[in-house]
Amino acid sequence: MIRTTRKYPGWKPTYLYVVGVAAPAIGVGATVAQGGIPLAAELLAYGVLPVLAIATLIGRGFVWPRLKSIAN
């Protein structure tokens, strides 16, 4: 899917975006496998990584290309 979305102008998500979006599923898997994970790992998996992934995607897809076009 990422290879397809890279065809659109100004739309270049990276594989790190996939990791950030998949972090909640990874967190659920770790919780089930271990019976619980530390609070810091939960905050990272369910909060920080997904929010950073969404912010980066919005920035790279919509904000930074427009800033580049304004600067030129």
Biopython code that builds the backbone (N, CA, C, O; Angstrom):
import numpy as np
from Bio.PDB.StructureBuilder import StructureBuilder

atoms = [
    (1, "MET", "N", (0.819, -1.186, 0.000)),
    (1, "MET", "CA", (0.000, 0.000, 0.000)),
    (1, "MET", "C", (0.865, 1.253, 0.000)),
    (1, "MET", "O", (0.509, 2.249, -0.629)),
    (2, "ILE", "N", (1.986, 1.217, 0.690)),
    (2, "ILE", "CA", (2.844, 2.399, 0.721)),
    (2, "ILE", "C", (3.431, 2.653, -0.651)),
    (2, "ILE", "O", (3.586, 3.807, -1.051)),
    (3, "ARG", "N", (3.756, 1.610, -1.371)),
    (3, "ARG", "CA", (4.288, 1.807, -2.720)),
    (3, "ARG", "C", (3.249, 2.467, -3.621)),
    (3, "ARG", "O", (3.600, 3.241, -4.511)),
    (4, "THR", "N", (1.986, 2.167, -3.395)),
    (4, "THR", "CA", (0.924, 2.788, -4.183)),
    (4, "THR", "C", (0.753, 4.250, -3.800)),
    (4, "THR", "O", (0.621, 5.103, -4.678)),
    (5, "THR", "N", (0.752, 4.559, -2.499)),
    (5, "THR", "CA", (0.522, 5.941, -2.080)),
    (5, "THR", "C", (1.675, 6.850, -2.445)),
    (5, "THR", "O", (1.492, 8.064, -2.540)),
    (6, "ARG", "N", (2.864, 6.294, -2.654)),
    (6, "ARG", "CA", (3.993, 7.141, -3.042)),
    (6, "ARG", "C", (3.838, 7.681, -4.464)),
    (6, "ARG", "O", (4.600, 8.558, -4.872)),
    (7, "LYS", "N", (2.887, 7.184, -5.209)),
    (7, "LYS", "CA", (2.680, 7.664, -6.572)),
    (7, "LYS", "C", (1.993, 9.024, -6.596)),
    (7, "LYS", "O", (2.076, 9.744, -7.591)),
    (8, "TYR", "N", (1.320, 9.376, -5.515)),
    (8, "TYR", "CA", (0.610, 10.648, -5.476)),
    (8, "TYR", "C", (1.579, 11.777, -5.157)),
    (8, "TYR", "O", (2.478, 11.596, -4.335)),
    (9, "PRO", "N", (1.418, 12.942, -5.791)),
    (9, "PRO", "CA", (2.357, 14.040, -5.550)),
    (9, "PRO", "C", (2.267, 14.548, -4.111)),
    (9, "PRO", "O", (1.173, 14.781, -3.597)),
    (10, "GLY", "N", (3.418, 14.717, -3.466)),
    (10, "GLY", "CA", (3.473, 15.230, -2.115)),
    (10, "GLY", "C", (3.083, 14.223, -1.052)),
    (10, "GLY", "O", (2.972, 14.583, 0.120)),
    (11, "TRP", "N", (2.876, 12.988, -1.424)),
    (11, "TRP", "CA", (2.408, 11.968, -0.495)),
    (11, "TRP", "C", (3.458, 10.887, -0.413)),
    (11, "TRP", "O", (3.478, 9.988, -1.254)),
    (12, "LYS", "N", (4.337, 10.946, 0.579)),
    (12, "LYS", "CA", (5.438, 10.005, 0.672)),
    (12, "LYS", "C", (5.572, 9.450, 2.086)),
    (12, "LYS", "O", (6.529, 9.785, 2.784)),
    (13, "PRO", "N", (4.634, 8.609, 2.528)),
    (13, "PRO", "CA", (4.794, 8.006, 3.851)),
    (13, "PRO", "C", (5.942, 7.006, 3.853)),
    (13, "PRO", "O", (6.261, 6.413, 2.822)),
    (14, "THR", "N", (6.548, 6.825, 4.995)),
    (14, "THR", "CA", (7.665, 5.893, 5.116)),
    (14, "THR", "C", (7.205, 4.640, 5.851)),
    (14, "THR", "O", (6.076, 4.561, 6.337)),
    (15, "TYR", "N", (8.093, 3.680, 5.918)),
    (15, "TYR", "CA", (7.771, 2.455, 6.639)),
    (15, "TYR", "C", (7.704, 2.693, 8.141)),
    (15, "TYR", "O", (7.086, 1.903, 8.856)),
    (16, "LEU", "N", (8.324, 3.761, 8.638)),
    (16, "LEU", "CA", (8.199, 4.092, 10.051)),
    (16, "LEU", "C", (6.759, 4.464, 10.394)),
    (16, "LEU", "O", (6.312, 4.256, 11.522)),
    (17, "TYR", "N", (6.035, 5.014, 9.423)),
    (17, "TYR", "CA", (4.623, 5.305, 9.633)),
    (17, "TYR", "C", (3.857, 4.011, 9.909)),
    (17, "TYR", "O", (2.985, 3.978, 10.777)),
    (18, "VAL", "N", (4.172, 2.976, 9.194)),
    (18, "VAL", "CA", (3.506, 1.684, 9.390)),
    (18, "VAL", "C", (3.786, 1.155, 10.792)),
    (18, "VAL", "O", (2.890, 0.611, 11.437)),
    (19, "VAL", "N", (5.013, 1.308, 11.268)),
    (19, "VAL", "CA", (5.361, 0.864, 12.619)),
    (19, "VAL", "C", (4.571, 1.654, 13.654)),
    (19, "VAL", "O", (4.065, 1.081, 14.619)),
    (20, "GLY", "N", (4.463, 2.970, 13.460)),
    (20, "GLY", "CA", (3.711, 3.805, 14.393)),
    (20, "GLY", "C", (2.239, 3.470, 14.442)),
    (20, "GLY", "O", (1.627, 3.477, 15.510)),
    (21, "VAL", "N", (1.673, 3.178, 13.290)),
    (21, "VAL", "CA", (0.261, 2.838, 13.236)),
    (21, "VAL", "C", (0.015, 1.425, 13.777)),
    (21, "VAL", "O", (-1.040, 1.161, 14.354)),
    (22, "ALA", "N", (0.967, 0.532, 13.597)),
    (22, "ALA", "CA", (0.815, -0.841, 14.073)),
    (22, "ALA", "C", (1.168, -0.992, 15.551)),
    (22, "ALA", "O", (0.980, -2.070, 16.115)),
    (23, "ALA", "N", (1.669, 0.052, 16.184)),
    (23, "ALA", "CA", (2.095, -0.031, 17.583)),
    (23, "ALA", "C", (0.981, -0.493, 18.531)),
    (23, "ALA", "O", (1.257, -1.302, 19.417)),
    (24, "PRO", "N", (-0.263, -0.018, 18.386)),
    (24, "PRO", "CA", (-1.307, -0.531, 19.277)),
    (24, "PRO", "C", (-1.525, -2.045, 19.135)),
    (24, "PRO", "O", (-1.734, -2.733, 20.134)),
    (25, "ALA", "N", (-1.481, -2.555, 17.929)),
    (25, "ALA", "CA", (-1.640, -4.001, 17.736)),
    (25, "ALA", "C", (-0.465, -4.754, 18.349)),
    (25, "ALA", "O", (-0.648, -5.827, 18.925)),
    (26, "ILE", "N", (0.722, -4.207, 18.229)),
    (26, "ILE", "CA", (1.898, -4.812, 18.843)),
    (26, "ILE", "C", (1.764, -4.780, 20.368)),
    (26, "ILE", "O", (2.128, -5.738, 21.049)),
    (27, "GLY", "N", (1.245, -3.679, 20.891)),
    (27, "GLY", "CA", (1.027, -3.570, 22.331)),
    (27, "GLY", "C", (0.018, -4.580, 22.846)),
    (27, "GLY", "O", (0.211, -5.176, 23.906)),
    (28, "VAL", "N", (-1.061, -4.773, 22.092)),
    (28, "VAL", "CA", (-2.057, -5.777, 22.486)),
    (28, "VAL", "C", (-1.429, -7.170, 22.471)),
    (28, "VAL", "O", (-1.646, -7.963, 23.387)),
    (29, "GLY", "N", (-0.662, -7.460, 21.442)),
    (29, "GLY", "CA", (0.002, -8.763, 21.356)),
    (29, "GLY", "C", (0.972, -8.983, 22.507)),
    (29, "GLY", "O", (1.043, -10.080, 23.062)),
    (30, "ALA", "N", (1.716, -7.948, 22.868)),
    (30, "ALA", "CA", (2.660, -8.070, 23.986)),
    (30, "ALA", "C", (1.920, -8.249, 25.308)),
    (30, "ALA", "O", (2.357, -9.009, 26.172)),
    (31, "THR", "N", (0.798, -7.547, 25.463)),
    (31, "THR", "CA", (0.014, -7.682, 26.689)),
    (31, "THR", "C", (-0.553, -9.082, 26.826)),
    (31, "THR", "O", (-0.515, -9.668, 27.908)),
    (32, "VAL", "N", (-1.075, -9.619, 25.744)),
    (32, "VAL", "CA", (-1.640, -10.970, 25.778)),
    (32, "VAL", "C", (-0.541, -12.001, 26.023)),
    (32, "VAL", "O", (-0.735, -12.942, 26.792)),
    (33, "ALA", "N", (0.604, -11.831, 25.378)),
    (33, "ALA", "CA", (1.682, -12.811, 25.502)),
    (33, "ALA", "C", (2.296, -12.820, 26.902)),
    (33, "ALA", "O", (2.641, -13.878, 27.429)),
    (34, "GLN", "N", (2.429, -11.633, 27.502)),
    (34, "GLN", "CA", (3.109, -11.554, 28.790)),
    (34, "GLN", "C", (2.143, -11.415, 29.966)),
    (34, "GLN", "O", (2.561, -11.556, 31.116)),
    (35, "GLY", "N", (0.898, -11.150, 29.714)),
    (35, "GLY", "CA", (-0.055, -10.935, 30.790)),
    (35, "GLY", "C", (-0.026, -9.511, 31.310)),
    (35, "GLY", "O", (-0.713, -9.204, 32.284)),
    (36, "GLY", "N", (0.737, -8.648, 30.699)),
    (36, "GLY", "CA", (0.837, -7.244, 31.090)),
    (36, "GLY", "C", (2.171, -6.675, 30.671)),
    (36, "GLY", "O", (3.164, -7.395, 30.577)),
    (37, "ILE", "N", (2.190, -5.377, 30.419)),
    (37, "ILE", "CA", (3.428, -4.700, 30.054)),
    (37, "ILE", "C", (3.569, -3.465, 30.935)),
    (37, "ILE", "O", (2.574, -3.001, 31.492)),
    (38, "PRO", "N", (4.764, -2.925, 31.076)),
    (38, "PRO", "CA", (4.954, -1.733, 31.915)),
    (38, "PRO", "C", (4.171, -0.528, 31.385)),
    (38, "PRO", "O", (3.863, -0.446, 30.197)),
    (39, "LEU", "N", (3.861, 0.393, 32.281)),
    (39, "LEU", "CA", (3.085, 1.575, 31.916)),
    (39, "LEU", "C", (3.773, 2.387, 30.826)),
    (39, "LEU", "O", (3.103, 2.887, 29.923)),
    (40, "ALA", "N", (5.080, 2.527, 30.889)),
    (40, "ALA", "CA", (5.806, 3.296, 29.875)),
    (40, "ALA", "C", (5.635, 2.674, 28.488)),
    (40, "ALA", "O", (5.489, 3.391, 27.498)),
    (41, "ALA", "N", (5.653, 1.351, 28.420)),
    (41, "ALA", "CA", (5.464, 0.673, 27.142)),
    (41, "ALA", "C", (4.035, 0.867, 26.637)),
    (41, "ALA", "O", (3.821, 1.030, 25.436)),
    (42, "GLU", "N", (3.057, 0.851, 27.545)),
    (42, "GLU", "CA", (1.669, 1.093, 27.136)),
    (42, "GLU", "C", (1.490, 2.501, 26.602)),
    (42, "GLU", "O", (0.848, 2.699, 25.570)),
    (43, "LEU", "N", (2.055, 3.485, 27.300)),
    (43, "LEU", "CA", (1.946, 4.865, 26.837)),
    (43, "LEU", "C", (2.605, 5.042, 25.471)),
    (43, "LEU", "O", (2.094, 5.767, 24.617)),
    (44, "LEU", "N", (3.722, 4.388, 25.275)),
    (44, "LEU", "CA", (4.414, 4.469, 23.991)),
    (44, "LEU", "C", (3.598, 3.806, 22.885)),
    (44, "LEU", "O", (3.448, 4.365, 21.798)),
    (45, "ALA", "N", (3.071, 2.616, 23.163)),
    (45, "ALA", "CA", (2.362, 1.848, 22.140)),
    (45, "ALA", "C", (0.989, 2.419, 21.821)),
    (45, "ALA", "O", (0.570, 2.410, 20.663)),
    (46, "TYR", "N", (0.284, 2.914, 22.828)),
    (46, "TYR", "CA", (-1.097, 3.354, 22.607)),
    (46, "TYR", "C", (-1.244, 4.858, 22.453)),
    (46, "TYR", "O", (-2.306, 5.331, 22.047)),
    (47, "GLY", "N", (-0.206, 5.620, 22.765)),
    (47, "GLY", "CA", (-0.337, 7.062, 22.709)),
    (47, "GLY", "C", (0.699, 7.757, 21.865)),
    (47, "GLY", "O", (0.372, 8.396, 20.866)),
    (48, "VAL", "N", (1.946, 7.635, 22.263)),
    (48, "VAL", "CA", (3.011, 8.430, 21.655)),
    (48, "VAL", "C", (3.263, 8.052, 20.197)),
    (48, "VAL", "O", (3.235, 8.918, 19.322)),
    (49, "LEU", "N", (3.507, 6.778, 19.926)),
    (49, "LEU", "CA", (3.824, 6.370, 18.545)),
    (49, "LEU", "C", (2.683, 6.623, 17.562)),
    (49, "LEU", "O", (2.942, 7.136, 16.473)),
    (50, "PRO", "N", (1.430, 6.289, 17.891)),
    (50, "PRO", "CA", (0.361, 6.595, 16.937)),
    (50, "PRO", "C", (0.170, 8.091, 16.688)),
    (50, "PRO", "O", (-0.081, 8.505, 15.557)),
    (51, "VAL", "N", (0.288, 8.896, 17.735)),
    (51, "VAL", "CA", (0.132, 10.347, 17.559)),
    (51, "VAL", "C", (1.265, 10.904, 16.707)),
    (51, "VAL", "O", (1.023, 11.733, 15.829)),
    (52, "LEU", "N", (2.484, 10.467, 16.948)),
    (52, "LEU", "CA", (3.608, 10.916, 16.118)),
    (52, "LEU", "C", (3.457, 10.468, 14.667)),
    (52, "LEU", "O", (3.791, 11.214, 13.746)),
    (53, "ALA", "N", (2.958, 9.256, 14.465)),
    (53, "ALA", "CA", (2.759, 8.762, 13.103)),
    (53, "ALA", "C", (1.712, 9.596, 12.367)),
    (53, "ALA", "O", (1.900, 9.945, 11.201)),
    (54, "ILE", "N", (0.626, 9.910, 13.038)),
    (54, "ILE", "CA", (-0.420, 10.712, 12.407)),
    (54, "ILE", "C", (0.077, 12.128, 12.125)),
    (54, "ILE", "O", (-0.159, 12.665, 11.043)),
    (55, "ALA", "N", (0.762, 12.733, 13.094)),
    (55, "ALA", "CA", (1.280, 14.087, 12.897)),
    (55, "ALA", "C", (2.296, 14.135, 11.760)),
    (55, "ALA", "O", (2.298, 15.075, 10.966)),
    (56, "THR", "N", (3.153, 13.132, 11.681)),
    (56, "THR", "CA", (4.142, 13.085, 10.604)),
    (56, "THR", "C", (3.484, 12.898, 9.256)),
    (56, "THR", "O", (3.882, 13.530, 8.278)),
    (57, "LEU", "N", (2.480, 12.037, 9.192)),
    (57, "LEU", "CA", (1.788, 11.819, 7.924)),
    (57, "LEU", "C", (1.093, 13.094, 7.453)),
    (57, "LEU", "O", (1.167, 13.446, 6.276)),
    (58, "ILE", "N", (0.428, 13.774, 8.359)),
    (58, "ILE", "CA", (-0.239, 15.027, 7.991)),
    (58, "ILE", "C", (0.788, 16.065, 7.568)),
    (58, "ILE", "O", (0.595, 16.777, 6.582)),
    (59, "GLY", "N", (1.877, 16.145, 8.318)),
    (59, "GLY", "CA", (2.912, 17.120, 7.977)),
    (59, "GLY", "C", (3.544, 16.860, 6.627)),
    (59, "GLY", "O", (3.686, 17.772, 5.812)),
    (60, "ARG", "N", (3.925, 15.614, 6.393)),
    (60, "ARG", "CA", (4.583, 15.288, 5.127)),
    (60, "ARG", "C", (3.622, 15.314, 3.953)),
    (60, "ARG", "O", (4.028, 15.616, 2.831)),
    (61, "GLY", "N", (2.362, 15.006, 4.190)),
    (61, "GLY", "CA", (1.418, 14.925, 3.085)),
    (61, "GLY", "C", (0.787, 16.246, 2.702)),
    (61, "GLY", "O", (0.486, 16.476, 1.531)),
    (62, "PHE", "N", (0.583, 17.118, 3.681)),
    (62, "PHE", "CA", (-0.195, 18.319, 3.395)),
    (62, "PHE", "C", (0.504, 19.625, 3.763)),
    (62, "PHE", "O", (0.384, 20.606, 3.028)),
    (63, "VAL", "N", (1.219, 19.663, 4.864)),
    (63, "VAL", "CA", (1.782, 20.922, 5.348)),
    (63, "VAL", "C", (3.098, 21.250, 4.664)),
    (63, "VAL", "O", (3.227, 22.323, 4.073)),
    (64, "TRP", "N", (4.094, 20.343, 4.728)),
    (64, "TRP", "CA", (5.408, 20.641, 4.192)),
    (64, "TRP", "C", (5.416, 20.881, 2.688)),
    (64, "TRP", "O", (6.148, 21.765, 2.245)),
    (65, "PRO", "N", (4.648, 20.150, 1.864)),
    (65, "PRO", "CA", (4.639, 20.479, 0.435)),
    (65, "PRO", "C", (4.104, 21.892, 0.158)),
    (65, "PRO", "O", (4.578, 22.568, -0.755)),
    (66, "ARG", "N", (3.136, 22.326, 0.932)),
    (66, "ARG", "CA", (2.608, 23.681, 0.735)),
    (66, "ARG", "C", (3.603, 24.730, 1.198)),
    (66, "ARG", "O", (3.717, 25.797, 0.594)),
    (67, "LEU", "N", (4.322, 24.430, 2.269)),
    (67, "LEU", "CA", (5.350, 25.370, 2.717)),
    (67, "LEU", "C", (6.459, 25.481, 1.678)),
    (67, "LEU", "O", (6.985, 26.570, 1.444)),
    (68, "LYS", "N", (6.818, 24.364, 1.055)),
    (68, "LYS", "CA", (7.831, 24.396, -0.001)),
    (68, "LYS", "C", (7.361, 25.218, -1.193)),
    (68, "LYS", "O", (8.140, 25.970, -1.779)),
    (69, "SER", "N", (6.082, 25.076, -1.554)),
    (69, "SER", "CA", (5.573, 25.814, -2.715)),
    (69, "SER", "C", (5.470, 27.307, -2.390)),
    (69, "SER", "O", (5.632, 28.137, -3.284)),
    (70, "ILE", "N", (5.207, 27.661, -1.145)),
    (70, "ILE", "CA", (5.153, 29.067, -0.765)),
    (70, "ILE", "C", (6.555, 29.661, -0.765)),
    (70, "ILE", "O", (6.745, 30.807, -1.172)),
    (71, "ALA", "N", (7.541, 28.885, -0.308)),
    (71, "ALA", "CA", (8.911, 29.384, -0.242)),
    (71, "ALA", "C", (9.507, 29.609, -1.634)),
    (71, "ALA", "O", (10.373, 30.464, -1.815)),
    (72, "ASN", "N", (9.039, 28.840, -2.608)),
    (72, "ASN", "CA", (9.588, 28.984, -3.962)),
    (72, "ASN", "C", (8.871, 30.101, -4.616)),
    (72, "ASN", "O", (9.152, 30.423, -5.771)),
]
sb = StructureBuilder()
sb.init_structure("model")
sb.init_model(0)
sb.init_chain("A")
sb.init_seg("    ")
for serial, (resi, resn, name, xyz) in enumerate(atoms, 1):
    if name == "N":
        sb.init_residue(resn, " ", resi, " ")
    sb.init_atom(name, np.array(xyz, "f"), 0.0, 1.0, " ", f" {name:<3s}", serial, name[0])
structure = sb.get_structure()
